[in-house]
Amino acid sequence: MKYILYCRKSTDTEDKQVLSLESQERELLDIGKKYNLNIVKVLKESMSAKAVGRPVFEEMMGMIRNKKADAILCWKLDRLARNFVDGGLVIDSLQRGVIKEIRTYESIHLPSDNVLLLAVQLGMANQYIRDLSENVKRGNREKMSRGEWPNHAPFGYLNDKATKTVIVDPVRSKYVVRSYELYLTGSYGFRDIARILYKEGLRTKSGQKVQINQIQRVLNSPFYTGLMIRDGKYYEGKHEPIISKEWYERAQDMLAGRSRPRSKTLFFPLRGYMKCDTCGCALTASLKKGHHYYYCTNRKEICTEHKSYMREIYLYEIFGNILDKIAFSEKKVELMYEASKERLDMDSGYITKAIDTLRESLESLKSRESRLLDTFLAEQISKELYDERILLLRNEEVSLKKQIKDLEAKTPASMLEPTKKVFLQASRAKKEFLEGDDFKKREILENLCWNLSFKNKTVAQLKLKSPFDIMLKAPKNGSFQDLLPTRESNPNYLLQREMSYR
Ligand SMILES: [Zn+2]
């Protein structure tokens, strides 16, 4: 087929939202390329289709009559005609097969198509209204591909009504830059930033502190780097960037939690694990004269202790002492393990016996099943009865397997191994903490520590994650088994805790 690519846009108000001729052409050429269409001519017309007598339209119909073309590619049917004479001509040509196909952005019309439907699409108002929203979207996309922002300017920018462009807001753009500056230090959360900006004069229209989600939006939006995003697609904007791409990307990494802060001075290994016992706020950290200090954020602004600073080295010592409390010598752990295992083996002789019995029952199911099959094949029982019995056997099998599995979890080895592992881990924690780098220190705290609160620079409350909390209370000379307090009620006690902790 030989296609004529036909574009039309009039200066009528009803055509205001229609794509420009250039973008109709571009989109249609894309379709042509995609479907490998043979386009023999591109025709463009700036004229309303309400009245008869469009020269370019006449040229197109002439080419079709002279068989120089036999198909039309256009944005929408309403681009072809809006009056009944032209519309009738198009429909008639299509029905007689002189036009073999009219392809639009969203559909293909063939000679067999319903006439009424074509007539509706060629001219009627309601169709136009339906198309309008799609056209608005297309119009916006078109604007964006020219680098123009079709909406209200984001925070930090203004809409210049005279030039219809987006320009930098000299006042608010500074707060955008400041937000990034603060966030990239790694020392401030959204709430802190909102508070600081408020102190530095930023107000909402109603005179309030800006919302946290607004800070988040600012840190998240590529608009500040000069890019625009719509429906997942990026466009290069014409507006002036106020944030460098490097800053933006660093912020994205931090927002996604993907990266550890790059500068070591910004990384405070203990931050996030300590609270102020007086007011309940988290302790934060900052770098002063080459040292890390931790102190109360005083977020609730009621704290009397927020001027009390603790050096990081001082806190390492405290953490070291805590970890010392859960450390057992590895040799002792081995000894305790052996002793406990021996005792449990004696206690658990019945478990081994029970498991053996269950295994035998499981074996016997197989011979019962084959006997049942023999009976059925000898036509001594009906199919229904056979199915019923088989189902019972299957249920029994499932139940036996579960019982065996439950009992196996009660064997000394499966009970003690995970416990032993946790003990060894705890025993090594102090050494690893004191000798490890900042990231190792943090990892250990993450694994072991829930919450630690300070008052007057000393530990007020301490909470470790399970099962280390048990070990903290355990007598150092106690037997390993004392640490399995709920063994009778739930033999998987420590195992489950270990797993949830993992
Ligand atoms: Zn406090």
Boltz pocket constraint, residues with backbone or C-beta under 6 A from the ligand:
constraints:
  - pocket:
      binder: B
      contacts: [[A, 276], [A, 277], [A, 278], [A, 279], [A, 280], [A, 281], [A, 296], [A, 297], [A, 298], [A, 303], [A, 304], [A, 305], [A, 306]]
      max_distance: 6.0
